[in-house]
Amino acid sequence: MLFEVKKTGISEEVVKDVVARTLKAKVAELNNKLREIEESIRYFERKYGMKTADFYDKFKRGAAGDDMDFFEWKALKELNDELRKERNALLAAI
């Protein structure tokens, strides 16, 4: 995806610096959120004695059960995956 920078009288270097700082701030925000999510995921891994990847496979097969913890754990895993993709895309753009 390409973006066009409009002529504003602001130097290209200033615009690049502002964009880079904004992206870095968003990456830091994502890192904080990922730490919180990973802490919650580790809680479930300890509680149920299995790794998230194993749990997720079991959940997708319908073999995990209907406990609300499992739905929360699934949501945390999927959110973690999505936020990691977003962070990696931002890091690639910086």
Helices and strands as residue ranges (DSSP letters): H 12-48, H 52-60, H 68-93
